[in-house]
Amino acid sequence: MRILVTRPEPDAAKTAAKLRALGQEPVMAPLLTVVFTEPPVDLAVPAALMLTSRNAVRAVSRWPQAAGWRDRPVFVTGQGTGDAVRQAGFADVRSADGDAADLAALVMAEIGPEHRPILYPAARDRSEGFLKILRANGYDAHVVEAYRAEIAASLDIAVCEALRLSRIDAVLLYSRRTAVAFRQAVEAAGLENALDGVRFYALSARVAEPLSGLGVEIVIAAHPDEDSLLALLQADPG
């Protein structure tokens, strides 16, 4: 299958390599560009951190003061982010192996609200539902905007042409914001009718929500991680 890879670099290249190893043909179309913000200078030493993406890990790794936090527990949503955290030098990594709600549950199960503050380096555009759960239970969850994901103005001309000619078989979606970017780009190019026969593979139902109403076929990963997403390609090659 010819599969559109929409996630930002450097993760897009890593996903493309995995697809080639599975015998698939990746078509590169990053729809987001990650821009890191300047590191904060007045942060208190956190009792723990919560990281929900590899980009959050990359952001924290740029902060000089983070070198002194390597012994802090780091709570992550999944194994991919957890692996990145370990590679960044943090020793105590605890994975919820799920979504943000699972992350909140893990934090509450493993540390009490007396551990203050819990630092959440996050994207500018984010969901904070799980933070409300933590705060309602007395936790001091402190958000720092660590990066932003800027949406591409349009799809590459070659990608548009491939969609028009039905030369794209599938699209991988790893984040809700990427799904928003894809829909905006497709509608701007007038390609809504070119999606017939294209199968969308999404990391979660929430990621897929922005595609509602397009009438496309969407397959949801069993777990919100890349291994589960790519397993769909093998189980359902189309």
N, C-alpha and C positions, 0 to 999 in steps of 0.2 A: 504493500500500500504506500501511496504518497501521502505523507502525514505532515500537516502544518504545525510547526513548533512556534508557539506564540510567546513563550516566557522570555524575560529579559536575559541579556548576557550578564555574567559568564555561564549561567545555568543552562541557557539554550544550547550551547555547544556541548555540554555534558549530556544533556538529554538526547541530542542528535547522535552522539557516539553510541549511546545505549540502543537507540533505534536501529542503527546500522548493524549492530551486533545481533539484533533480533531478525535481521533480514528485511527491515523496512527501509523506505526511502524518505528521509526527513527533508522538509522544505522550510527554510528558515524565514520566519516573519516575526521577530520580536516586536511586540506592541507597546512595551513599556521601557523606559530608560530610568534606571535607578540613580538618584542624586543624593549623596550623603550630606547631612547638615553638619555645621561646625560642632565639635564636641562641647558639651556644657562644662563650665568651669567651677560651679558651686554645688555639685552634687554631694550629698551625704553618702558615706559608705553604706551600701545596701546590705540588708540581712540576707537577701536572696534576689535572684533575677528571674524574669520570665521572658523567654525569647520564642517567637512564633514563626520565624523565617530565617533562612540563611542570610538574607540581607540585613536583618537585625544583628546577627552575629558579626557580619563584616563591619557594620557600623560601630559596634561596641569595641571591636578589635582596634579601631582607629583612635579610641579614647586613651590618652596617656594614663589616666587614673585607674583604668580597668586592669592594668597590670597588677594592682594590689588586691584585686577581687577574685583571684584564681581559686581561692579556697571556699568561695561562697557557693551555696547550692544554686543550680540553674535548672529551672523548670521549663521544659520544652513540649511542644505539641506532638512531635513525631521524631522518628529515628533519624531522618535525614538532617533535621536541624540539630539533633543531639550529636550526630557525628561531626558536624561543623563546629559545634561548641567544644568538643573534645580536642579537635585539631587546633582550636584557638588557645588551648592550654588550660581549660577549666577541668577540674578533676571530678567534681560532684555533679553529675548530670542525671536528671530524673525526667523520664519521658511519660507523657500521658497516653501516647499511642492513640491519639484521637483528635478531637477538635478543641476549640477554645473552652467550651463548657467542661470538657473532660479535664482540661488544664486547671481550671478553677477548682474542680473536685479534688484533683491530685494535690494541689497546694494546701487545701484545707485539711486533707487527710494526713499530710506529712509534717506541716509546721503550724503553729498556732498564731493568732493575731498579734501576740506580743513580739513577734519577729518583725521589726520595723526599721526602715521601710522596705517594701518589695518593689524593685525597680522594673519597669516595663518599657524598654526601648522599642519604639514602634514607628510604623509608617505614618505619614501625615494623614492619609485617608485610611481609616481603620474602623473596625467594629469594636465597641467597648462593652458589649453585653456581659461578658464574663467578668469584667472589672466591677460592674454593678453587683454581681453576686458576691464577690470578695468583699467589697466595701460594706455591703449589707450585713456581712458577718464579722465586721470589725477590723478588717485588714486594711493596712495603709499601703495601697497600691499606687505608686507614683509613676505617671506616664512622662516619658521624655520623647519628643519627636526626633527620631534618629535619621530618618531618610524619607524621601518622597519618590513615588513612582509616576513619572510623567508619561502621559498617554501620547502615542504617536499620532501625528496629524492625519495619516492615511496609510493604507496598505501599499506595499511596493507594487509598482506597475506590473511586474512579472507575476506576482501572486494574484493580482486581480485578473490577469489574463488566464492564468491556470484555473481559477474558479469559473470563469466564463466558459471555458472549454471542458469543464468537468474533469480536470486533471488533478484535483485534490480529493482524496478519498476520506480523510479524517482530519480532525482538528483536536489538539490537546489543549486543555484549559486547566491551569494550576491555581488560578486565583480569581476571585470575583471581579477585581478591577480589570484583569485581562479580558474577562468575558465582556465587561462593559466596553472596553476599548475595541474589541473585535466587532461588536454589534454596531458601534458608532461608525467604524471604518467601513463596514459592509453597507450600511444604509447611506453613508455619504457617497459611496461609489455606485449606488443603485444595484447592488448585487444580491439583494434578498432572494430573488428567484433563481439564483445560481447555486443555492445551497441544497437543492434537491439531490438526494443520494449521498450527501456528505454526512458522515457520522461524527458526533461530538463526544469526546471522552473527557469527563470532568472529575476533578478531585473530590468534589462533594456536591450535594444537592444545592447548597448555598452558592457555591461557585457557579453553578449552571443557571441560577435564577435570572440573570440579565438576558438570557436567550428566550425567556418565556414569550410566547406569541409568534415566534418566527416559524413555527411548524417544523422544526428540525428534529432529527433523532438524536437523543442524548443518552449516553450510558454513564452511570455513576460508579466510581471505584468503591469497592467493598470497604476500604479503609482510606482515610485521607493522606496517602503517601504515594510516592512515585512508583514503588514496586507494585502496589496494587493497581495503579493506573495502567502501567505497562503490561501487567498480566492480562488485562482485558484484551489487549491486541492479540495475544496468543490464544486466549480462550474464544475470542470472537473475531477472527481475522477478516470477516466481511467479504 
